[in-house]
């Protein structure tokens, strides 16, 4: 095989390999995460129901169906 044939074969194999990798990546399901960042400078942990404060000062954060990482 001459140099031109080797180069054509290399380009062809690279193209086929790239197409396979791209199509495999497109078929994977993408996981999407929802992220909400709440920044409050006047909210103290000792006045939040989730930390044991007896008054209902943060009802939306304290609801059982609201899953958060604190």
C-alpha positions, 0 to 999 in steps of 0.5 A: 500500500502506498502513502496515499492509500494509508492516509485515505484509510486513516481518514476513513477509519477516523471518520467512522469511529467519530460517527460511532462515538457521536451517535452513541453519545447522542443516544444516552439519556441526559440527566437534568438536575434542577438547582435553586439557590436561595440566598437570604442574609437575614434568616438565622438557623435558630429561627427556622422550623427545620432546625427545631424552632417551635414557631412557624416562621418558614412554612414552605421550607418545613413542608415534608414534600419539599426535599432539600439538602441543607 
